[in-house]
Amino acid sequence: MRKASVTQRAPAQGQPHGPKISHVPARPSLLRHSSSYSRASTPTPEGPADIPNDILDSLRAFPLFQSAPAEFLQNIATRLRTHVFAAQDEIIQEGETAKAMYFIMRGAVNVTSKDGESVYAELKAGAFFGEIGILFNVPRTARIVATTRCLLVVLRADDLRKVLPRYPDIEKSIRYEADERWALLNQLKQRRVSTISASFISIRESVLSLDMFRNLPDDILHQICLSVTPHTFRPFTPIVQQGTNGTELFFILSGQVEVVDETNQKTLARLTAGQYFGELAILGLSERRTATVRTVNAVDCLVLGQEEFRKCRELHPTIWRAIEEVAKERMNETRRDFPLLTPPQSTQPLAPSATILKTDADPLAPPPMETRVLRRSSLAPPDSSEAVQPPPTSTMAPSGADVGVVAPDSRGRAKVLRQRSTLLSHAAGNKRPRFRRRSSAVTSAEIVPRVLKTESDNTGLLPRGILEKIFMYLDLPEMMHARQVCRSWSHILAASPALLPVLDLGLYNRKITDTSIGPILAFAQNRPKHVIVRNCFHLTDIGFKALSAACASNAVTWNMASAWDISSSAIVDVAQRAKGLEEVDFGNCRRVGDAVLARVVGWEIPTVPSSLGSGGVVIDTKKSTNNYVGCPKLSKINLSYCKHITDRSMMHLATHASSRLETLKLTRCTSITDAGFQAWSMTRFTRLRELILADCTFLTDSSIVFLTTAAPLLQHLDLSFCCALSDVAVEVLSLGLPRLEYLNLAFCGSAVSDASMRAIGLHLGNLRELSVRGCVRVMAPGVESVVDGCWQLQRLNVSQCRNLLSWVRGGGIERYTEMGKRVEFVL
């Protein structure tokens, strides 16, 4: 790491001169020069002669110092140190002990992840960083890298602790805001939101932006700041839903929301910054939300939970009493203007002698399934004679007794309906219009013992096998929705082992989260054999481990390419469960390294031999996967763009997977060198058929020599962009890999010339496809040697081979077409 730093001790308070900055010759008056900052406060008067105004402005821009007096800032400024960093210098490492915070005077820095792959923010002149570590005494939460030449001012934690006791009021306010920022940091961790945003959010500023909280005492304001949580909602997103339970109060900081009555399809109000909603539910004035609130544009809110609301209410009841009065006014307006939002009240008085029993049916509700009469067969309007007449009371069973009523249908079959006499009497008393088949007159002689209805009576016309084949054409959301059609469909969709053999969540990657994956797993269970979570960026370890617990035991293939947030422990959990796994795709998974791959590929645990043959030879008669760590059947592995895969993984594959490996993809695994393939030369990969080494820029001709020795049966080889190879490598693979059917040598530089093309045409007779795209040394004799020698050649890619232009324009391709060569030339 290149770190150029110049530390200049500040003079004592009695000394007239300030810190010298002559170490920046290109800009001799750097700190004295005025500038505008992204976080700069309003213009301030000139400070002491020994402290530049730029430094005082940066200190005032720091949220914890905004209310500090000038004397405090001057005392802090005298303890600052200056440092200069060059571009790409690492200023802070994630996880290291925090000893100082930094103010940017000139230049810019990036806030990145530990591996540098993700950039969270860019900070420019006037910004600051590193305050979380020194205020909360925690390790660094991010990595800071200079993007340009930077001049930084450094405040050490020890110096800050020495100054604070002299200013107790400032110390109290700083401690308060530090506690608030720490509480926010913990809240963001619980919500699995990037904690980097905690560095740029001031809860106190957000709370003070609301008029009702501006004049509160500091202690009460501190309690409110600890209780609220910031949330951001996208446009057209429902924040609360009408009819649902709710216990949160929302204060709008920015943006606009609309309050909608979904029952009447009418907008009740629009609320903007400074207003709030959700008070009816949190005060207990309504059990459920009385309206839906959805965003019109991007909205920032502060959310206060019910328990936190109760605590704040006890500290300062005046403000919350005003909220309660407004809530009651809104409730009265809602009941007056929209009576459907209020609890329904009965308008029909009960008869004086009426007794409400549990068996009394609601006259406005549909009858129970077991008391409904079958629909008519005809579509013609019913006659008045078809109306159901109440059965004679003399033939009814005693009240509460279960009876069965036989109603013959139009086909002469007997349908049995279970009825209760009290329900029939109630229905007859209300004279509800019912219709039954013309031949379904009910008499007392037709009362028979109860017969239960089986599920097979409602399976429909199509048999189960045909339904399963139809359901196979539905995608995942359609399958889940189709369960609502009937119980028979629901049972088939939820339990049929033939359905959902492929669980492809990559199609819905933007919607797959730890929450949304729960119902999907409850529906899929362990039926999927092929699990795909490709590009599911919002899935974390919680959802991934739930997926592993549900589907890994029966999985054959597992594709998690570009699933960036999945940790190594979660990946190892899949390997422990999926003993039948045959193919895995770890493409662009940043957490996959040598240790993770070793646990996935696995190894066999030595066991006590079951028997000994003559001469002490071990005869292992029983081989079980219980003695194997990892996935014993894994044969196809994709490790493309996994930059943490090194030669150690190649050695592990050679030792524990040489007898079963069939496909290996190592595109842009630039940490693999000749040493990894040297370990391969000591064993034989008898089943390896496909090997992708595209953009492995550090491989030389030695790797090809070792490869031909280890995998002589290789059929598919990709060496594109391997620029360190030469003609020797191509001639060696032509001799050592005679069964090659696909060979990609695109942009291999000096590795492909007419000599190497002649070697290909002479020895690779089974070659079907060859790509020499961008190989500028290829000329017409080399192409003709390949086309004439590879008699099974079907496709030849010679695009961007500029030395072939004259041969193409001279009719070289047409001559082979006239000769009957069925070769597709890609130009």
N, C-alpha and C positions, 0 to 999 in steps of 0.2 A: 504494500500500500504506500503510495507516494503522499506524504503529508508535509507540506512546507508551512511552518508556523513561526511566527515572530512574536515573542512575549515581551511586553514592555511593562515594567512595574510602574504603578501610578505614584507620583510624588506625595509626600506627606502634605497634610492640609495647610501647613504654614508656607510651603514652597509656592512660588508664583507661577511656575511653568507647568503646563499640562503634558500629557503623553505625546511623545514624539512619534511621527509617522513617516520618517524619512526612508523607511524600508520599502516604500512604494514609489519608486522613482518616476514611473510613467505619469502619476497623478500626485504631485507634491502636496496639494491642498485638498486632499480627498475628504477628510472629515469636516473641514471648515466650509466646504461648498454646500449650499442649500440645495435641497431636492425634495420631491413629493413622494410619499410612501403610500403603500396600499393600506397601512394601518395607522397612518399618522394622525395625530390629534389636531386640534385647531392651532393656529399660530400662537406662539408663546413669546414672552419677552426674553431678551438676552439673558443667559445664565452667567455664572462666574467666568472670569477670563480664562481659567484653566480647563473648562469643560465645554466642548463644542456643543452647539445647539442640536446637531444631528443626533448625538447620543441621548440628550435629554428628551428629544421628541420620540425616540425609540422606547425609552423607559416609560414615558407617558402613554404610549400606544399599548403597552402591556396591560391587559385588563385588570390585573391585581394591583397595579400601581396607579390607576387612573384617579383615584380619590386621594392619593398621597400628597402631602405638601412639598413645596420646592426644596426645603431643607433635607427631607428624606431622600429625594431623588439625587440631590447633589452628593449626599453622603454615599449613596450606592454608586454613583458615577465615578467617584474617586477610587473605587476598588475594582473597576473593570479592567480587562486585559484585551488587547487586540490580537487577532490571528489572521493570517492570510492562507488561503487554500487554493490550490490549482484545480483546474477542471478535472473531473472524475476522481478527485480525492474523496475518500470515505471519512466523513466527519464523525459520525456516530454509528456504532454497530448495534444491531438489535440484540437485546439480552444482556448487554454489559452493564456494569454498575454506573449509576448516574452521579456525576460529580459537579456538573455545571449546566447552565442554560446559555443560549446563544441568541444574539440580536444581529440581523443581517444589515450591514451598512451599504455594501455594494455587492452586485452579483446575484445569483439565484442558485437554489438547491432543490433537489427532489426528495420527497418522502417516499421510500420504496419498501417492499417486502424484504425479508432476510436474504432471499436469493436474487433480488434485483429484478425479478420478472414483472412484478406489478408496481406501478407508480400511483401512489395514493393522492399526492398533491405536489404542486410546484410553489415554492415560497420565494419571493423576491425581496428587494430592498425595503426595509421597514418592517418586515415580519420577524418572528421569533420562533424558537423551537427548543425542546429539551426541558420545558418547565415541569412536565408531569413527573419526571424522575426525581428532581430535587425537592419538589413540594411534597410528594407522597412517599419518597424513599423506596421507589420500586425500580426494577431494571428497565432499561430502554425498551419502548414498545414498538419502535420502527427503526429503519436504517436511513441515514441521511447521507446523500452524496452530492457533492458540488457539481453543478452542470456548467458553470463558467468560473472564471477566476473570482474569488469571493474575499471580501473583507468582513470579518465577523468580530463582534464585541462579546466577550465571555464574562459571565457572572458566576462565580463559584458558589456552591451551596454553603460552604463554611463562612464566606464573607456575608452572605445574606442572613445567616443565623446570628452573626455578631451584631448586625445593624438593627434587626427587628426589636430586640428587647428595649432599645432606647425610645421606641415609639409604640407604646402599648395599644393605642387606638388603631394605628395602622396594622399592627400585628393581629389584632382581633379581626379586622375586616379581611385581611389576607387569609387568615385561618378559615373564616367563614366561607369565602369564595373557593378556597382550596378544597374544603369539605364538599362543597356543592359540585365542583368539577370531578372529584373522586366518586361521589355518588352517581353522577352521570356516566362516568367510565364503567362502573359496575353494572348499571342498567343496560348499557349498550352491549356489554359482554353477555348478559343473560339473554338479550334479544338476538345475539349472534350478529350484531352489526359491527362494522369495522370501528375499532376503538380509536382510530386515527382522527375521526370526526370530533372526538371529545376535546381535542386541542383547539378547535376553531369554533366552539359553541360556548357562549356565556349564558348560563341559565338565569343569572341575576339580571342581566340586561334584558332578556326576554320577558321576565316577570315584571320588571319595571316599565316595560313598554305598554302594559295594561294599566288603564287609568285607576282602576279600583285598588291597585296595590302600591301606588306610588308613595303614599304618605304613611305607610305602615312602619312601626318600630322595627329596628334592625333584627331583633331576635325573632319576631314573628315572620319577617320577610325571609330570614334564613331557614325557618322551618318549612315555609312554602316552597322555597327553592329545592330543598331536599326531597320534597314530596312529589313534585311534578316531573313528568317525563316528556321530552320533545318527540314529536312524531311528524312525519312528512307523508302526505297523501298525493297521489297522482291525480290529474284531471279526470273527472267523471267516475270517481271511485266512491261507493257508498261507505260512509263512516259508521253510521248506525242504521239499523234496519227496523222498520216499523213492525211491532208485534214481538220483537225479541227482548230478552232480558238484558239489562244494562246497568252497570254500576260505576260508570266513568263520567266525569265532567270535562268538557272540552273548551279551552280558551283559544280563540283564533289569533295567531300572530300575524299572518299574512295570507292573502288569497281570499276566495269567496266561496261560500257554500249556499245551497238552497235547501229549504225544508219542504218536503213533499208529502202530501197525504195520498198514499197509493190506493186507498179505498175509493176516493172520489177523483183520483187522477188530477189533483190540483196543487199548485205551488202555494204554500202558505206564507213563506217569507224568504228573504235572502239576507244572510249575515256576512259581515266583513270583519276586518282586523279590529280587535278590541272587544268584540262581542263573544258570547259563549252560548253553549247549548248542552243538553243532557242533564239539566238540573232537576227535571221532574222525576227521573228514575233515581238519582242519587239521594234526593230528599225523601223518597218513599211516597210521593204524591201519586205515582202511577206504577203499577207492578211491571208493566212492559213499556217499551218505547212507543210513544203516541204518533210518531211520524218518522219518515226516512230522511236522513241528512246526507247529501252527497255533494262532492266537490264540483265546482264549475271550472276552476283552474287549479294549478298546484297550490296546495294549502299546507302551511306549517301551523301546528297546534301544540299546546301544552295540555297534557292529559293528567287529571287528578283522580285517583282511585277512591273508592268509598271509605276504606279504612283511613287513608291519609286525610280525606276530607273531614272525617270525624275528629281527628287530632287537631287539625287547623281550626276547626269550628270551636273547639274548647278554648284555644288560645285567644282568638279574636272573634267573638260572636257577632260583632256589629256588621262586618262585611257579609258574613254568611246569612245574617238575618235579612239584609237587603236582597241577596240572591234568592232567598226563600220567598220574599214578597213578590219579586218579579216572576218567580215560578208559578205562584198562585194566580197572578194576573194572566199569565199565558194559559194556564189550565182553564180558567174561566172563559177566556176568549175561544179556546179550542172547543169547549163543550157547547158554547153558544153558536158558533159558526159551523162547527162540524160535529154534530151529535153522534156520528158513527164512531168517533174516536173515544167516546166515553163508555163506561161499562153498560151493557144493555140491561134494560129493566123490563119486566113483563107488564104488558098493558091489559091482560085478560085476568080478572079476579077469579080465584078458585071458588067452586061451589061450596056452600057451607058444610055439606056433608061429605065432601070429597076427601079421600085419604090417599096420599102419595105413597106408592109402593115402589120398590126397585124394579118390579116387572112392568110398571106403567110405561108405555112407549111414548116418545115425543111425537105429537101429531104432525110436526113440521119436518121431522127427520125421516129418511128412508127406512122402511121396515128392515129388521134383521134378516140376514141371508137365509136363516132357517125357517122364516115365516113368509118368505116371498112365494108367490104362485108363479108357475112357469109362464113364459111369454106365449102369446098366441102364435100359431103356425102361419096364419094368413096375414097379409099386409093390408087387407081390406079394412075399412072402418068398422069397429065393433058395433054390434046391435045392442039395443038396450036390454035384451034378454040375457046378454052375456055378463052383465054386472053381477058381481058376487053378492049373494044373499046370505045374511047371517044364518048359520045353522040353528036348528031348533035347540032351545036351551035344555030340553029334556034329554037330548042325546049327548050332551057335553059331559066330559069327565069332570071330577071334582077340581076346584080351583087349585092351580099349581101343579097338576098332574101332567106328565109327558105323554103325548099320544102321537101316533103316526097316521097320516092321511094318505090314502092311495089315490092317485089321479092318473088314470090311463091317458096316454097321449094319442096323437093321430095315428101312430104306427101300432097301437095296441099294446105297447109295453107299459108296465106298471112303474110309475115314479112315486117314490115315497118321500113325503115331506114331514119333517118334525115340527110340531106346533105345540104351543102351550095355550091352554084354554083361556087364561086371563088375557093374553095378548090378542086372541081372536075376538074376545068380547069387547076389548078396548077399541080395536080397529072397527068393529061393527058399530059401536056406539058413535064413533066419529064419522061414520059413513064415508070412508075414503073410497074413491072409485078404483076398483080392481077388476081385472079381466082374466078369465081363464078359458081353457079350451071348451068348445061347445059340448063335448061329451064327458066333462069332468064334474058332474054333479056329485056332491059329497053327502053320504048318508051315514047313519050310525053303524051300518053293517060293514062299512069299509074301513073302520078303525082297526088297525092291526098293530102288533108290537113294533117298537122303534127299530129302524134299520139305518145304520150309519152310512154316509156317502163316502166312498173312497176317492183317492186322488185320481185314479184312472178314469173316472167318469168325466174329467174335464181336461183331457189331453189334446183335444182338437182332432182335425181330420188327418194331419200328417203324422207319420210314425216318428219315433225319437231319432232314429238314424238319419232320416232326411232332414229333420230340424237341425241336427248337429252339423250336417254338411252346409246348410244354409247359414248357420251362425258363424261358420268359419270365414265367411266373406265379410263379416262385420269387423270394424276396428274396435279398439278398446272402449272409447266412450259410448259407441252404439251398443256394444254388448251390455255395458253397465246400465244403460237406460232401458234396454229391452227387458230387463228383469221385472219391470213394473207392469208388463202386459198381463201376465197371469201367473199363478203359482206354479203351474207346470213348466212354463218357460224359465221362471226364476230358478227352479230346481235344476233344470238342465244346464243353464248357463253357469250356475254356481258350483256344480258338482261334476260335470262331465269331464273326464280326463283327456278327452280328445280335443277340447277347446283350449285356446290360448297357449299353444306350444311356444310361441314367441312373444315375450313381453318387451315391446319396443317403446321405451319412454323417451328416447331421443327425439321422436316426432313432436313431443310436447315439452321440450327441454326448458322453455321459458316459464312454464307453469308448474313444473315439478319442484316442489319444496318438501321440507321435512313434514309439513302439515298435510299437504295435498296427497302425498304418497300413501298415507294411512288407509283410506278407503280402497285404493287400488290394490294394495297388498291383501286386504281382507277379502277382496273378490278373487284375486289371482291364486292365493294360497301357494302351494308348492307345485302347481301344474306346469309353469313355464320351464322349458328345457334350454331356451336361449334367452338370456337376459341382456338387454341393451340399455345402458344409461349414458349413452354418448352425448357429450356437450351439455349435460345437466349441471350447469354452473351453480345453481342455487341449492343443490343438494349437499348437505354436510354429513358429518359422521353419524348423527342421530338417525336421519332417514336412511343412510346407506346401510347401517347395521341392522335396521328393521328390515330392509330389503334382503340382506344376507340371511337373517334368521328365517324369513318366509320362503325364499326361493333357492338358496344356495344348495340345499341338500339334494335337489333333483336337477341342478343345472349341468348342462353339457358345454355350453359356450357362455362366456362372460365378457361383454364389451363395455368398457368404461373409459373410452378414449376422451381426452380433454375434460375429465372430471377433476378439476384442479383442487378443490377444497377437501378431497378425501384423504385422510391421514394414512400413514403406513399401518397403524394398528387396525384400522377398519379393513384395509386390504388383506392383512394377514387373517383376519376373522373369516373372510370368505374362503381362504385356502384351508382353514381348519374344518369348515363345514362341507365344502364341495369336493368330496373325495372322487366323484365321477367326472370332474371337469376335464375336458379335452382341449379346449381352445380358450385363450384369454387375449384381450386386446388392451394394453396399457399405453397406447399411443398418446403422447403429449401429457402424461400424468407426471406432474412435477415431483411428487413424493416417492416415486418408484426409484429405488436405488439397488445397490448390490444386496443389501441385507433383506429387503422386501422380496426381491426376485428369488433369493435362495430359499426363503420360507415358502414361497408359492410353488416353485419347482420341486422343492423338498429333497429328502434323502431317506434312505432305508436305515432303520435302526437295527443293529446287529442283535440277533436273538440266539438262544441256546439251540443247537441243532437237534432236530427231532430224532435222528438216528445216525449211526456211523457205519460206513461201509467197510469193506476190507482195506486194510492199510491205513485206517483212520481217516478216509475221505468223507467229507460232510455230505450227507444226502438230505437236502431240504425238501421234504415231501409236501409241506403246507406253506403257501405264501399268502399272507393276508395283508390288506391295506391298513389294518390296525397297527402294523409295525412300520408304518411309513409316515413321515412328517411331510405335510404338504399335499400336493395333488399327484398321485402316482400315475394317472392316465394322461397327464398334460402333454400334448404333442405339437400344438400350434401356438406360437407366442409372437405377439407384436409389441415391440419396444421402441417404435419410431419416436424420435424427438425426446427420448428420455435421456437427458444429458448426464444424469448421475450413474448411468450404467458404464462400468469400466471393465478392464481385463479380468477382474475377480469374478464377474458374472460369467465370462466366457470359460474360465476354468471350472466353475461350478457346473455349467452345462456339460462340459466334457466329462466330468467325473460322474454325474448323477443322471444325465438325461440323454446320453449319446445313443442309447438303444431304442429310444422312443420318439425323439424329436423329428418332426416332419417339415415344419415351416418355421422360419425365424426371420423376423423383419427388424432391421437395425438402422433404419434411415436416420441419418444425421446424429448418430451416436458417436460424437467426435472424440470421446474419451477412450474408445477402443483402438488399440495399436497392434503391432505385429506380435507382441508378447501374448495377447489373448489367443491368437490363432496358432501360436507355437504350442500352447497347451492342447489345442485340438489335434495336432499332429501325432500325439501319443495315443490316440484312440480312434475308433471308426464310427462314424454316424451312418449306419447302414440304412436308415429310413429317411434321411434328410433329402427332400426333393426341391424345396424352394428356399432361397436365401437372398435377402434384400440388404445390400450394403451401400445404398445410395448416399452420397455426400459424406461418406466416412473418409475425410480428407487426409488422415494420417496413415492410411494403409499403403504399404509399398509392395513391391514384387514378392517379398518374402511371405507376406500373408497369403498370396495366391498359391505359392508353392505348398505351404502348410495346408491350405484348404483342399487342394486337389488330392492330397494324401489322406485327409480325414473324411471327405465326402465324395467319393468317386462316382456315386450314382446320382449326383445333382442334375436336375432337369431345368430349373428356373433360377437364373442368376442375374442380379442387377448391380452393376458397378458404376452407374452414372455419377458424374462429378467426382470420381476418385482420381484427382489430378496428379497424385504422386506415382501412378503406375506408368509403366513403359511397355514397349513392344514385347519385352521378355514375358511380362505377366500374361498377355493375350496368347502368346505361343505356348506357354505352360498350361493354361487352362484348356487350350484346344487339344493338347495331347492328353491331359489328365482327366478331363470331363467329357468323354465321348458321347454321353447320353443327353447333352444339353439340347433343349428344345426352344428355350427363350434366353436371349442374351442382350443385355442393355449396356452399351458402352458410350452413352451420350455424354458429350462434353468431357471426355477423359483426356483431352489435350494430346500429349505426345504418346499416349498408350496405343493409339490406333493409326496405322499407316498402311501402305500397300503390302508390306511384308506381313504384318499381322492379319490383314484381310486374306492373304493367300493361305496362311496357316488355318484360318477358320474354314475356308472353302475346302481345304485338303482333308481335315480331320473331323469336322462337325457335320457329318452327313445327315443327322436327324434334326438339324436346326430348322425350326419353323418360322421364327421371328427374330430379327436382328435390328438393333437401333444403333447407328453411329452418328446420330444428330450432333451437329456442331463440331465434329472432328475434322479440322481444316486440312489435315494431312492426307485424307482419303481422296484418291483420284480414280479415274476410269478403270485402270487395270485391276485395282483392288476390288471394285464393285463387280466387275465381270468375273473375277475369280470366285467370289462368293456365290453369285447367281449360277455359275456353271457347276460348282462343286457341291453346293447344298441342294440336292435334288428335291427335298421336301419343303424348301423355303416358300413361305406364303406372303410374308410382309417384310419389306426392307425400308427403314426410315433413314433417308440421307438428306433431310432438310438441314439448311444452314451449312452445308458442305460446299463452300464457295468454289473449290477447285473442280467441282463436277458440273458447273453451269455449261461449259462448252460441250461436254459429253451429252448432257440432256438436250441442249438445243440442236445438237447434231443428229438427233434421232436415235440415241442409244436405247432408250426405253422401248421405242416402237419396234426396233429390230427383235428384241426378246419377245414382244407380243406376237410378232409374225411367226416366230419360231415355236409358238405354243406354250411358252412359259407363263404360268399363272401366278405371277409375282406382283403384289401390290407395292408400288413405289410411293413413298410418302416424301413429297418435296416441300 
